[in-house]
Amino acid sequence: MPSLVLDIALSAERLRVVYQGRANRIQALSRDGRRVSIPSHHFRPFLTHEGIYGSFELQFNEEGELLSLRRLP
């Protein structure tokens, strides 16, 4: 199953546009240089008062559909 590793560092202030309805996707650059755009609701379980920070593994199928997103230790 294809996967990408993303390093995310988004402050609560930067995420405000998502919750104000002006944006609904989070764009990130994977460690191997690919740019991805992910619906922001997938990151909701990882959101804290500070924002979203950490490394995440994104698994997807051959058609590019998201299968799982998990925080790496």
PDB file of N, CA, C, O and CB in Angstrom:
ATOM      1  N   MET A   1       0.842  -1.166   0.000  1.00  0.00           N
ATOM      2  CA  MET A   1       0.000   0.000   0.000  1.00  0.00           C
ATOM      3  C   MET A   1       0.893   1.237   0.000  1.00  0.00           C
ATOM      4  O   MET A   1       1.769   1.361   0.855  1.00  0.00           O
ATOM      5  CB  MET A   1      -0.961  -0.006   1.214  1.00  0.00           C
ATOM      6  N   PRO A   2       0.686   2.150  -0.940  1.00  0.00           N
ATOM      7  CA  PRO A   2       1.516   3.361  -0.998  1.00  0.00           C
ATOM      8  C   PRO A   2       1.328   4.233   0.241  1.00  0.00           C
ATOM      9  O   PRO A   2       0.246   4.284   0.827  1.00  0.00           O
ATOM     10  CB  PRO A   2       1.186   4.171  -2.256  1.00  0.00           C
ATOM     11  N   SER A   3       2.400   4.913   0.624  1.00  0.00           N
ATOM     12  CA  SER A   3       2.312   5.809   1.777  1.00  0.00           C
ATOM     13  C   SER A   3       3.288   6.968   1.617  1.00  0.00           C
ATOM     14  O   SER A   3       4.240   6.905   0.839  1.00  0.00           O
ATOM     15  CB  SER A   3       2.596   5.044   3.086  1.00  0.00           C
ATOM     16  N   LEU A   4       3.025   8.019   2.373  1.00  0.00           N
ATOM     17  CA  LEU A   4       3.879   9.203   2.421  1.00  0.00           C
ATOM     18  C   LEU A   4       4.055   9.593   3.877  1.00  0.00           C
ATOM     19  O   LEU A   4       3.185   9.334   4.709  1.00  0.00           O
ATOM     20  CB  LEU A   4       3.275  10.385   1.588  1.00  0.00           C
ATOM     21  N   VAL A   5       5.181  10.214   4.179  1.00  0.00           N
ATOM     22  CA  VAL A   5       5.393  10.765   5.514  1.00  0.00           C
ATOM     23  C   VAL A   5       5.377  12.283   5.392  1.00  0.00           C
ATOM     24  O   VAL A   5       6.070  12.869   4.561  1.00  0.00           O
ATOM     25  CB  VAL A   5       6.741  10.256   6.145  1.00  0.00           C
ATOM     26  N   LEU A   6       4.564  12.901   6.244  1.00  0.00           N
ATOM     27  CA  LEU A   6       4.410  14.353   6.250  1.00  0.00           C
ATOM     28  C   LEU A   6       4.865  14.905   7.591  1.00  0.00           C
ATOM     29  O   LEU A   6       4.551  14.333   8.635  1.00  0.00           O
ATOM     30  CB  LEU A   6       2.944  14.757   5.962  1.00  0.00           C
ATOM     31  N   ASP A   7       5.590  15.994   7.575  1.00  0.00           N
ATOM     32  CA  ASP A   7       5.946  16.716   8.794  1.00  0.00           C
ATOM     33  C   ASP A   7       5.092  17.977   8.806  1.00  0.00           C
ATOM     34  O   ASP A   7       5.247  18.853   7.955  1.00  0.00           O
ATOM     35  CB  ASP A   7       7.500  17.053   8.859  1.00  0.00           C
ATOM     36  N   ILE A   8       4.189  18.059   9.779  1.00  0.00           N
ATOM     37  CA  ILE A   8       3.219  19.147   9.839  1.00  0.00           C
ATOM     38  C   ILE A   8       3.522  20.050  11.029  1.00  0.00           C
ATOM     39  O   ILE A   8       3.763  19.573  12.138  1.00  0.00           O
ATOM     40  CB  ILE A   8       1.781  18.592   9.933  1.00  0.00           C
ATOM     41  N   ALA A   9       3.509  21.338  10.792  1.00  0.00           N
ATOM     42  CA  ALA A   9       3.664  22.337  11.857  1.00  0.00           C
ATOM     43  C   ALA A   9       2.729  23.500  11.527  1.00  0.00           C
ATOM     44  O   ALA A   9       3.113  24.444  10.838  1.00  0.00           O
ATOM     45  CB  ALA A   9       5.170  22.826  11.991  1.00  0.00           C
ATOM     46  N   LEU A  10       1.497  23.416  12.031  1.00  0.00           N
ATOM     47  CA  LEU A  10       0.494  24.446  11.773  1.00  0.00           C
ATOM     48  C   LEU A  10      -0.031  24.984  13.099  1.00  0.00           C
ATOM     49  O   LEU A  10      -0.609  24.243  13.893  1.00  0.00           O
ATOM     50  CB  LEU A  10      -0.670  23.885  10.909  1.00  0.00           C
ATOM     51  N   SER A  11       0.170  26.250  13.328  1.00  0.00           N
ATOM     52  CA  SER A  11      -0.310  26.872  14.562  1.00  0.00           C
ATOM     53  C   SER A  11      -1.833  26.987  14.531  1.00  0.00           C
ATOM     54  O   SER A  11      -2.452  26.920  13.469  1.00  0.00           O
ATOM     55  CB  SER A  11       0.334  28.268  14.760  1.00  0.00           C
ATOM     56  N   ALA A  12      -2.415  27.159  15.699  1.00  0.00           N
ATOM     57  CA  ALA A  12      -3.860  27.363  15.790  1.00  0.00           C
ATOM     58  C   ALA A  12      -4.268  28.597  14.985  1.00  0.00           C
ATOM     59  O   ALA A  12      -5.330  28.613  14.362  1.00  0.00           O
ATOM     60  CB  ALA A  12      -4.300  27.511  17.267  1.00  0.00           C
ATOM     61  N   GLU A  13      -3.440  29.609  14.999  1.00  0.00           N
ATOM     62  CA  GLU A  13      -3.730  30.832  14.238  1.00  0.00           C
ATOM     63  C   GLU A  13      -3.806  30.541  12.736  1.00  0.00           C
ATOM     64  O   GLU A  13      -4.700  31.040  12.052  1.00  0.00           O
ATOM     65  CB  GLU A  13      -2.655  31.906  14.515  1.00  0.00           C
ATOM     66  N   ARG A  14      -2.889  29.752  12.232  1.00  0.00           N
ATOM     67  CA  ARG A  14      -2.902  29.423  10.793  1.00  0.00           C
ATOM     68  C   ARG A  14      -4.091  28.546  10.434  1.00  0.00           C
ATOM     69  O   ARG A  14      -4.580  28.595   9.305  1.00  0.00           O
ATOM     70  CB  ARG A  14      -1.599  28.715  10.392  1.00  0.00           C
ATOM     71  N   LEU A  15      -4.564  27.740  11.388  1.00  0.00           N
ATOM     72  CA  LEU A  15      -5.708  26.866  11.134  1.00  0.00           C
ATOM     73  C   LEU A  15      -7.040  27.603  11.238  1.00  0.00           C
ATOM     74  O   LEU A  15      -8.085  27.055  10.888  1.00  0.00           O
ATOM     75  CB  LEU A  15      -5.694  25.704  12.103  1.00  0.00           C
ATOM     76  N   ARG A  16      -7.003  28.817  11.708  1.00  0.00           N
ATOM     77  CA  ARG A  16      -8.235  29.593  11.873  1.00  0.00           C
ATOM     78  C   ARG A  16      -9.013  29.697  10.562  1.00  0.00           C
ATOM     79  O   ARG A  16     -10.243  29.672  10.583  1.00  0.00           O
ATOM     80  CB  ARG A  16      -7.913  30.993  12.398  1.00  0.00           C
ATOM     81  N   VAL A  17      -8.333  29.812   9.430  1.00  0.00           N
ATOM     82  CA  VAL A  17      -9.029  29.933   8.135  1.00  0.00           C
ATOM     83  C   VAL A  17      -9.873  28.698   7.841  1.00  0.00           C
ATOM     84  O   VAL A  17     -10.904  28.790   7.174  1.00  0.00           O
ATOM     85  CB  VAL A  17      -8.017  30.152   6.997  1.00  0.00           C
ATOM     86  N   VAL A  18      -9.437  27.547   8.338  1.00  0.00           N
ATOM     87  CA  VAL A  18     -10.212  26.316   8.152  1.00  0.00           C
ATOM     88  C   VAL A  18     -11.524  26.428   8.917  1.00  0.00           C
ATOM     89  O   VAL A  18     -12.591  26.131   8.382  1.00  0.00           O
ATOM     90  CB  VAL A  18      -9.405  25.068   8.623  1.00  0.00           C
ATOM     91  N   TYR A  19     -11.437  26.856  10.165  1.00  0.00           N
ATOM     92  CA  TYR A  19     -12.627  26.902  11.004  1.00  0.00           C
ATOM     93  C   TYR A  19     -13.501  28.119  10.730  1.00  0.00           C
ATOM     94  O   TYR A  19     -14.640  28.177  11.195  1.00  0.00           O
ATOM     95  CB  TYR A  19     -12.228  26.886  12.448  1.00  0.00           C
ATOM     96  N   GLN A  20     -12.994  29.074   9.996  1.00  0.00           N
ATOM     97  CA  GLN A  20     -13.821  30.197   9.556  1.00  0.00           C
ATOM     98  C   GLN A  20     -14.493  29.883   8.225  1.00  0.00           C
ATOM     99  O   GLN A  20     -15.263  30.693   7.708  1.00  0.00           O
ATOM    100  CB  GLN A  20     -12.977  31.474   9.435  1.00  0.00           C
ATOM    101  N   GLY A  21     -14.204  28.709   7.669  1.00  0.00           N
ATOM    102  CA  GLY A  21     -14.835  28.294   6.428  1.00  0.00           C
ATOM    103  C   GLY A  21     -14.173  28.824   5.169  1.00  0.00           C
ATOM    104  O   GLY A  21     -14.707  28.652   4.073  1.00  0.00           O
ATOM    105  N   ARG A  22     -13.025  29.464   5.303  1.00  0.00           N
ATOM    106  CA  ARG A  22     -12.343  30.012   4.123  1.00  0.00           C
ATOM    107  C   ARG A  22     -11.417  28.997   3.466  1.00  0.00           C
ATOM    108  O   ARG A  22     -10.922  29.237   2.365  1.00  0.00           O
ATOM    109  CB  ARG A  22     -11.549  31.247   4.505  1.00  0.00           C
ATOM    110  N   ALA A  23     -11.181  27.882   4.118  1.00  0.00           N
ATOM    111  CA  ALA A  23     -10.333  26.819   3.552  1.00  0.00           C
ATOM    112  C   ALA A  23     -10.836  25.487   4.091  1.00  0.00           C
ATOM    113  O   ALA A  23     -11.341  25.419   5.212  1.00  0.00           O
ATOM    114  CB  ALA A  23      -8.807  27.036   3.909  1.00  0.00           C
ATOM    115  N   ASN A  24     -10.701  24.438   3.303  1.00  0.00           N
ATOM    116  CA  ASN A  24     -11.129  23.122   3.779  1.00  0.00           C
ATOM    117  C   ASN A  24     -10.092  22.039   3.499  1.00  0.00           C
ATOM    118  O   ASN A  24     -10.372  20.851   3.663  1.00  0.00           O
ATOM    119  CB  ASN A  24     -12.448  22.742   3.135  1.00  0.00           C
ATOM    120  N   ARG A  25      -8.910  22.441   3.082  1.00  0.00           N
ATOM    121  CA  ARG A  25      -7.846  21.480   2.794  1.00  0.00           C
ATOM    122  C   ARG A  25      -6.548  21.964   3.422  1.00  0.00           C
ATOM    123  O   ARG A  25      -6.321  23.161   3.593  1.00  0.00           O
ATOM    124  CB  ARG A  25      -7.674  21.280   1.263  1.00  0.00           C
ATOM    125  N   ILE A  26      -5.708  20.999   3.758  1.00  0.00           N
ATOM    126  CA  ILE A  26      -4.371  21.296   4.262  1.00  0.00           C
ATOM    127  C   ILE A  26      -3.383  20.792   3.225  1.00  0.00           C
ATOM    128  O   ILE A  26      -3.419  19.622   2.842  1.00  0.00           O
ATOM    129  CB  ILE A  26      -4.116  20.639   5.673  1.00  0.00           C
ATOM    130  N   GLN A  27      -2.509  21.663   2.775  1.00  0.00           N
ATOM    131  CA  GLN A  27      -1.486  21.282   1.808  1.00  0.00           C
ATOM    132  C   GLN A  27      -0.176  21.069   2.542  1.00  0.00           C
ATOM    133  O   GLN A  27       0.185  21.828   3.441  1.00  0.00           O
ATOM    134  CB  GLN A  27      -1.330  22.357   0.700  1.00  0.00           C
ATOM    135  N   ALA A  28       0.530  20.019   2.141  1.00  0.00           N
ATOM    136  CA  ALA A  28       1.802  19.707   2.788  1.00  0.00           C
ATOM    137  C   ALA A  28       2.759  19.124   1.762  1.00  0.00           C
ATOM    138  O   ALA A  28       2.353  18.626   0.712  1.00  0.00           O
ATOM    139  CB  ALA A  28       1.601  18.724   3.969  1.00  0.00           C
ATOM    140  N   LEU A  29       4.027  19.198   2.092  1.00  0.00           N
ATOM    141  CA  LEU A  29       5.080  18.619   1.268  1.00  0.00           C
ATOM    142  C   LEU A  29       5.576  17.374   1.987  1.00  0.00           C
ATOM    143  O   LEU A  29       5.987  17.444   3.145  1.00  0.00           O
ATOM    144  CB  LEU A  29       6.249  19.642   1.008  1.00  0.00           C
ATOM    145  N   SER A  30       5.539  16.230   1.299  1.00  0.00           N
ATOM    146  CA  SER A  30       5.996  14.991   1.922  1.00  0.00           C
ATOM    147  C   SER A  30       7.522  14.986   2.001  1.00  0.00           C
ATOM    148  O   SER A  30       8.192  15.794   1.358  1.00  0.00           O
ATOM    149  CB  SER A  30       5.487  13.756   1.133  1.00  0.00           C
ATOM    150  N   ARG A  31       8.050  14.078   2.788  1.00  0.00           N
ATOM    151  CA  ARG A  31       9.503  13.989   2.936  1.00  0.00           C
ATOM    152  C   ARG A  31      10.196  13.660   1.625  1.00  0.00           C
ATOM    153  O   ARG A  31      11.366  13.996   1.440  1.00  0.00           O
ATOM    154  CB  ARG A  31       9.856  12.945   3.972  1.00  0.00           C
ATOM    155  N   ASP A  32       9.478  13.000   0.702  1.00  0.00           N
ATOM    156  CA  ASP A  32      10.102  12.675  -0.588  1.00  0.00           C
ATOM    157  C   ASP A  32       9.827  13.740  -1.654  1.00  0.00           C
ATOM    158  O   ASP A  32      10.127  13.537  -2.830  1.00  0.00           O
ATOM    159  CB  ASP A  32       9.601  11.320  -1.080  1.00  0.00           C
ATOM    160  N   GLY A  33       9.253  14.882  -1.235  1.00  0.00           N
ATOM    161  CA  GLY A  33       9.093  16.008  -2.143  1.00  0.00           C
ATOM    162  C   GLY A  33       7.771  16.120  -2.863  1.00  0.00           C
ATOM    163  O   GLY A  33       7.594  17.036  -3.666  1.00  0.00           O
ATOM    164  N   ARG A  34       6.835  15.223  -2.606  1.00  0.00           N
ATOM    165  CA  ARG A  34       5.524  15.311  -3.254  1.00  0.00           C
ATOM    166  C   ARG A  34       4.612  16.259  -2.480  1.00  0.00           C
ATOM    167  O   ARG A  34       4.592  16.255  -1.249  1.00  0.00           O
ATOM    168  CB  ARG A  34       4.874  13.913  -3.362  1.00  0.00           C
ATOM    169  N   ARG A  35       3.868  17.061  -3.212  1.00  0.00           N
ATOM    170  CA  ARG A  35       2.909  17.982  -2.600  1.00  0.00           C
ATOM    171  C   ARG A  35       1.556  17.278  -2.540  1.00  0.00           C
ATOM    172  O   ARG A  35       1.092  16.715  -3.532  1.00  0.00           O
ATOM    173  CB  ARG A  35       2.813  19.334  -3.403  1.00  0.00           C
ATOM    174  N   VAL A  36       0.931  17.318  -1.365  1.00  0.00           N
ATOM    175  CA  VAL A  36      -0.374  16.688  -1.189  1.00  0.00           C
ATOM    176  C   VAL A  36      -1.358  17.705  -0.620  1.00  0.00           C
ATOM    177  O   VAL A  36      -0.974  18.641   0.082  1.00  0.00           O
ATOM    178  CB  VAL A  36      -0.269  15.449  -0.262  1.00  0.00           C
ATOM    179  N   SER A  37      -2.615  17.504  -0.932  1.00  0.00           N
ATOM    180  CA  SER A  37      -3.701  18.335  -0.429  1.00  0.00           C
ATOM    181  C   SER A  37      -4.718  17.398   0.203  1.00  0.00           C
ATOM    182  O   SER A  37      -5.293  16.543  -0.471  1.00  0.00           O
ATOM    183  CB  SER A  37      -4.348  19.213  -1.571  1.00  0.00           C
ATOM    184  N   ILE A  38      -4.935  17.566   1.510  1.00  0.00           N
ATOM    185  CA  ILE A  38      -5.759  16.632   2.272  1.00  0.00           C
ATOM    186  C   ILE A  38      -6.922  17.395   2.896  1.00  0.00           C
ATOM    187  O   ILE A  38      -6.720  18.472   3.456  1.00  0.00           O
ATOM    188  CB  ILE A  38      -4.919  15.906   3.368  1.00  0.00           C
ATOM    189  N   PRO A  39      -8.146  16.849   2.809  1.00  0.00           N
ATOM    190  CA  PRO A  39      -9.263  17.511   3.488  1.00  0.00           C
ATOM    191  C   PRO A  39      -8.942  17.698   4.974  1.00  0.00           C
ATOM    192  O   PRO A  39      -8.494  16.768   5.644  1.00  0.00           O
ATOM    193  CB  PRO A  39     -10.570  16.692   3.315  1.00  0.00           C
ATOM    194  N   SER A  40      -9.176  18.893   5.469  1.00  0.00           N
ATOM    195  CA  SER A  40      -8.762  19.237   6.830  1.00  0.00           C
ATOM    196  C   SER A  40      -9.435  18.393   7.902  1.00  0.00           C
ATOM    197  O   SER A  40      -8.867  18.215   8.980  1.00  0.00           O
ATOM    198  CB  SER A  40      -9.047  20.680   7.093  1.00  0.00           C
ATOM    199  N   HIS A  41     -10.626  17.870   7.640  1.00  0.00           N
ATOM    200  CA  HIS A  41     -11.306  17.097   8.683  1.00  0.00           C
ATOM    201  C   HIS A  41     -10.532  15.835   9.079  1.00  0.00           C
ATOM    202  O   HIS A  41     -10.746  15.307  10.170  1.00  0.00           O
ATOM    203  CB  HIS A  41     -12.701  16.711   8.213  1.00  0.00           C
ATOM    204  N   HIS A  42      -9.644  15.346   8.223  1.00  0.00           N
ATOM    205  CA  HIS A  42      -8.842  14.168   8.574  1.00  0.00           C
ATOM    206  C   HIS A  42      -7.850  14.466   9.694  1.00  0.00           C
ATOM    207  O   HIS A  42      -7.409  13.553  10.392  1.00  0.00           O
ATOM    208  CB  HIS A  42      -8.092  13.657   7.346  1.00  0.00           C
ATOM    209  N   PHE A  43      -7.499  15.730   9.869  1.00  0.00           N
ATOM    210  CA  PHE A  43      -6.542  16.113  10.912  1.00  0.00           C
ATOM    211  C   PHE A  43      -7.218  16.477  12.235  1.00  0.00           C
ATOM    212  O   PHE A  43      -6.528  16.730  13.222  1.00  0.00           O
ATOM    213  CB  PHE A  43      -5.707  17.282  10.436  1.00  0.00           C
ATOM    214  N   ARG A  44      -8.533  16.507  12.274  1.00  0.00           N
ATOM    215  CA  ARG A  44      -9.248  16.912  13.482  1.00  0.00           C
ATOM    216  C   ARG A  44      -8.835  16.119  14.729  1.00  0.00           C
ATOM    217  O   ARG A  44      -8.711  16.723  15.794  1.00  0.00           O
ATOM    218  CB  ARG A  44     -10.730  16.759  13.260  1.00  0.00           C
ATOM    219  N   PRO A  45      -8.615  14.792  14.653  1.00  0.00           N
ATOM    220  CA  PRO A  45      -8.206  14.056  15.861  1.00  0.00           C
ATOM    221  C   PRO A  45      -6.846  14.490  16.417  1.00  0.00           C
ATOM    222  O   PRO A  45      -6.535  14.204  17.573  1.00  0.00           O
ATOM    223  CB  PRO A  45      -8.165  12.580  15.560  1.00  0.00           C
ATOM    224  N   PHE A  46      -6.051  15.163  15.623  1.00  0.00           N
ATOM    225  CA  PHE A  46      -4.697  15.554  16.028  1.00  0.00           C
ATOM    226  C   PHE A  46      -4.604  17.027  16.432  1.00  0.00           C
ATOM    227  O   PHE A  46      -3.531  17.503  16.805  1.00  0.00           O
ATOM    228  CB  PHE A  46      -3.721  15.275  14.898  1.00  0.00           C
ATOM    229  N   LEU A  47      -5.709  17.739  16.359  1.00  0.00           N
ATOM    230  CA  LEU A  47      -5.736  19.170  16.658  1.00  0.00           C
ATOM    231  C   LEU A  47      -5.690  19.410  18.166  1.00  0.00           C
ATOM    232  O   LEU A  47      -6.448  18.802  18.921  1.00  0.00           O
ATOM    233  CB  LEU A  47      -6.992  19.822  16.056  1.00  0.00           C
ATOM    234  N   THR A  48      -4.801  20.296  18.594  1.00  0.00           N
ATOM    235  CA  THR A  48      -4.723  20.717  19.995  1.00  0.00           C
ATOM    236  C   THR A  48      -4.939  22.228  20.047  1.00  0.00           C
ATOM    237  O   THR A  48      -5.113  22.871  19.011  1.00  0.00           O
ATOM    238  CB  THR A  48      -3.341  20.317  20.640  1.00  0.00           C
ATOM    239  N   HIS A  49      -4.927  22.787  21.246  1.00  0.00           N
ATOM    240  CA  HIS A  49      -5.065  24.243  21.377  1.00  0.00           C
ATOM    241  C   HIS A  49      -3.905  24.975  20.708  1.00  0.00           C
ATOM    242  O   HIS A  49      -4.041  26.138  20.329  1.00  0.00           O
ATOM    243  CB  HIS A  49      -5.148  24.638  22.855  1.00  0.00           C
ATOM    244  N   GLU A  50      -2.762  24.296  20.562  1.00  0.00           N
ATOM    245  CA  GLU A  50      -1.592  24.912  19.924  1.00  0.00           C
ATOM    246  C   GLU A  50      -1.632  24.801  18.406  1.00  0.00           C
ATOM    247  O   GLU A  50      -0.975  25.577  17.713  1.00  0.00           O
ATOM    248  CB  GLU A  50      -0.320  24.273  20.444  1.00  0.00           C
ATOM    249  N   GLY A  51      -2.393  23.846  17.882  1.00  0.00           N
ATOM    250  CA  GLY A  51      -2.451  23.614  16.443  1.00  0.00           C
ATOM    251  C   GLY A  51      -2.235  22.145  16.128  1.00  0.00           C
ATOM    252  O   GLY A  51      -2.643  21.273  16.895  1.00  0.00           O
ATOM    253  N   ILE A  52      -1.597  21.871  15.002  1.00  0.00           N
ATOM    254  CA  ILE A  52      -1.270  20.500  14.590  1.00  0.00           C
ATOM    255  C   ILE A  52       0.227  20.440  14.347  1.00  0.00           C
ATOM    256  O   ILE A  52       0.762  21.141  13.487  1.00  0.00           O
ATOM    257  CB  ILE A  52      -2.074  20.068  13.301  1.00  0.00           C
ATOM    258  N   TYR A  53       0.890  19.599  15.111  1.00  0.00           N
ATOM    259  CA  TYR A  53       2.338  19.449  15.010  1.00  0.00           C
ATOM    260  C   TYR A  53       2.693  17.972  15.060  1.00  0.00           C
ATOM    261  O   TYR A  53       2.108  17.215  15.834  1.00  0.00           O
ATOM    262  CB  TYR A  53       3.060  20.225  16.141  1.00  0.00           C
ATOM    263  N   GLY A  54       3.649  17.560  14.238  1.00  0.00           N
ATOM    264  CA  GLY A  54       4.143  16.193  14.299  1.00  0.00           C
ATOM    265  C   GLY A  54       4.396  15.614  12.927  1.00  0.00           C
ATOM    266  O   GLY A  54       4.219  16.267  11.899  1.00  0.00           O
ATOM    267  N   SER A  55       4.818  14.359  12.948  1.00  0.00           N
ATOM    268  CA  SER A  55       5.040  13.604  11.715  1.00  0.00           C
ATOM    269  C   SER A  55       3.891  12.622  11.565  1.00  0.00           C
ATOM    270  O   SER A  55       3.460  11.994  12.532  1.00  0.00           O
ATOM    271  CB  SER A  55       6.428  12.860  11.728  1.00  0.00           C
ATOM    272  N   PHE A  56       3.402  12.498  10.339  1.00  0.00           N
ATOM    273  CA  PHE A  56       2.231  11.681  10.069  1.00  0.00           C
ATOM    274  C   PHE A  56       2.498  10.771   8.873  1.00  0.00           C
ATOM    275  O   PHE A  56       3.183  11.153   7.924  1.00  0.00           O
ATOM    276  CB  PHE A  56       0.996  12.566   9.813  1.00  0.00           C
ATOM    277  N   GLU A  57       1.945   9.565   8.938  1.00  0.00           N
ATOM    278  CA  GLU A  57       2.009   8.655   7.799  1.00  0.00           C
ATOM    279  C   GLU A  57       0.641   8.648   7.139  1.00  0.00           C
ATOM    280  O   GLU A  57      -0.379   8.412   7.786  1.00  0.00           O
ATOM    281  CB  GLU A  57       2.440   7.209   8.235  1.00  0.00           C
ATOM    282  N   LEU A  58       0.639   8.906   5.858  1.00  0.00           N
ATOM    283  CA  LEU A  58      -0.565   8.934   5.042  1.00  0.00           C
ATOM    284  C   LEU A  58      -0.529   7.698   4.151  1.00  0.00           C
ATOM    285  O   LEU A  58       0.401   7.530   3.361  1.00  0.00           O
ATOM    286  CB  LEU A  58      -0.665  10.261   4.194  1.00  0.00           C
ATOM    287  N   GLN A  59      -1.535   6.832   4.272  1.00  0.00           N
ATOM    288  CA  GLN A  59      -1.614   5.659   3.400  1.00  0.00           C
ATOM    289  C   GLN A  59      -2.778   5.858   2.441  1.00  0.00           C
ATOM    290  O   GLN A  59      -3.843   6.341   2.824  1.00  0.00           O
ATOM    291  CB  GLN A  59      -1.786   4.336   4.228  1.00  0.00           C
ATOM    292  N   PHE A  60      -2.555   5.479   1.192  1.00  0.00           N
ATOM    293  CA  PHE A  60      -3.580   5.664   0.178  1.00  0.00           C
ATOM    294  C   PHE A  60      -3.572   4.488  -0.782  1.00  0.00           C
ATOM    295  O   PHE A  60      -2.598   3.739  -0.854  1.00  0.00           O
ATOM    296  CB  PHE A  60      -3.368   6.982  -0.580  1.00  0.00           C
ATOM    297  N   ASN A  61      -4.675   4.330  -1.526  1.00  0.00           N
ATOM    298  CA  ASN A  61      -4.755   3.228  -2.483  1.00  0.00           C
ATOM    299  C   ASN A  61      -4.179   3.663  -3.829  1.00  0.00           C
ATOM    300  O   ASN A  61      -3.710   4.791  -3.981  1.00  0.00           O
ATOM    301  CB  ASN A  61      -6.219   2.751  -2.649  1.00  0.00           C
ATOM    302  N   GLU A  62      -4.221   2.770  -4.783  1.00  0.00           N
ATOM    303  CA  GLU A  62      -3.639   3.034  -6.104  1.00  0.00           C
ATOM    304  C   GLU A  62      -4.337   4.185  -6.836  1.00  0.00           C
ATOM    305  O   GLU A  62      -3.752   4.812  -7.719  1.00  0.00           O
ATOM    306  CB  GLU A  62      -3.704   1.775  -6.956  1.00  0.00           C
ATOM    307  N   GLU A  63      -5.599   4.458  -6.460  1.00  0.00           N
ATOM    308  CA  GLU A  63      -6.336   5.563  -7.083  1.00  0.00           C
ATOM    309  C   GLU A  63      -6.079   6.890  -6.378  1.00  0.00           C
ATOM    310  O   GLU A  63      -6.612   7.923  -6.784  1.00  0.00           O
ATOM    311  CB  GLU A  63      -7.830   5.263  -7.081  1.00  0.00           C
ATOM    312  N   GLY A  64      -5.267   6.867  -5.326  1.00  0.00           N
ATOM    313  CA  GLY A  64      -4.947   8.086  -4.600  1.00  0.00           C
ATOM    314  C   GLY A  64      -5.917   8.432  -3.485  1.00  0.00           C
ATOM    315  O   GLY A  64      -5.827   9.514  -2.905  1.00  0.00           O
ATOM    316  N   GLU A  65      -6.848   7.527  -3.170  1.00  0.00           N
ATOM    317  CA  GLU A  65      -7.813   7.781  -2.101  1.00  0.00           C
ATOM    318  C   GLU A  65      -7.181   7.501  -0.745  1.00  0.00           C
ATOM    319  O   GLU A  65      -6.478   6.505  -0.574  1.00  0.00           O
ATOM    320  CB  GLU A  65      -9.078   6.919  -2.290  1.00  0.00           C
ATOM    321  N   LEU A  66      -7.431   8.376   0.209  1.00  0.00           N
ATOM    322  CA  LEU A  66      -6.884   8.243   1.551  1.00  0.00           C
ATOM    323  C   LEU A  66      -7.466   7.019   2.247  1.00  0.00           C
ATOM    324  O   LEU A  66      -8.683   6.840   2.294  1.00  0.00           O
ATOM    325  CB  LEU A  66      -7.161   9.505   2.372  1.00  0.00           C
ATOM    326  N   LEU A  67      -6.585   6.176   2.787  1.00  0.00           N
ATOM    327  CA  LEU A  67      -7.015   5.012   3.549  1.00  0.00           C
ATOM    328  C   LEU A  67      -6.814   5.219   5.038  1.00  0.00           C
ATOM    329  O   LEU A  67      -7.666   4.837   5.841  1.00  0.00           O
ATOM    330  CB  LEU A  67      -6.264   3.775   3.091  1.00  0.00           C
ATOM    331  N   SER A  68      -5.689   5.823   5.415  1.00  0.00           N
ATOM    332  CA  SER A  68      -5.444   6.078   6.838  1.00  0.00           C
ATOM    333  C   SER A  68      -4.449   7.215   7.006  1.00  0.00           C
ATOM    334  O   SER A  68      -3.635   7.506   6.130  1.00  0.00           O
ATOM    335  CB  SER A  68      -4.925   4.807   7.541  1.00  0.00           C
ATOM    336  N   LEU A  69      -4.551   7.837   8.156  1.00  0.00           N
ATOM    337  CA  LEU A  69      -3.638   8.905   8.546  1.00  0.00           C
ATOM    338  C   LEU A  69      -3.335   8.686  10.013  1.00  0.00           C
ATOM    339  O   LEU A  69      -4.246   8.660  10.841  1.00  0.00           O
ATOM    340  CB  LEU A  69      -4.247  10.341   8.279  1.00  0.00           C
ATOM    341  N   ARG A  70      -2.053   8.529  10.345  1.00  0.00           N
ATOM    342  CA  ARG A  70      -1.699   8.303  11.747  1.00  0.00           C
ATOM    343  C   ARG A  70      -0.466   9.110  12.101  1.00  0.00           C
ATOM    344  O   ARG A  70       0.406   9.360  11.269  1.00  0.00           O
ATOM    345  CB  ARG A  70      -1.459   6.804  12.023  1.00  0.00           C
ATOM    346  N   ARG A  71      -0.422   9.515  13.377  1.00  0.00           N
ATOM    347  CA  ARG A  71       0.741  10.236  13.883  1.00  0.00           C
ATOM    348  C   ARG A  71       1.848   9.226  14.140  1.00  0.00           C
ATOM    349  O   ARG A  71       1.608   8.160  14.705  1.00  0.00           O
ATOM    350  CB  ARG A  71       0.397  11.039  15.183  1.00  0.00           C
ATOM    351  N   LEU A  72       3.049   9.564  13.725  1.00  0.00           N
ATOM    352  CA  LEU A  72       4.204   8.705  13.979  1.00  0.00           C
ATOM    353  C   LEU A  72       4.792   9.042  15.344  1.00  0.00           C
ATOM    354  O   LEU A  72       4.745  10.192  15.782  1.00  0.00           O
ATOM    355  CB  LEU A  72       5.274   8.867  12.863  1.00  0.00           C
ATOM    356  N   PRO A  73       5.346   8.035  16.011  1.00  0.00           N
ATOM    357  CA  PRO A  73       5.960   8.291  17.329  1.00  0.00           C
ATOM    358  C   PRO A  73       7.194   9.166  17.227  1.00  0.00           C
ATOM    359  O   PRO A  73       7.820   9.470  18.242  1.00  0.00           O
ATOM    360  CB  PRO A  73       6.328   6.979  18.004  1.00  0.00           C
TER     361      PRO A  73
END
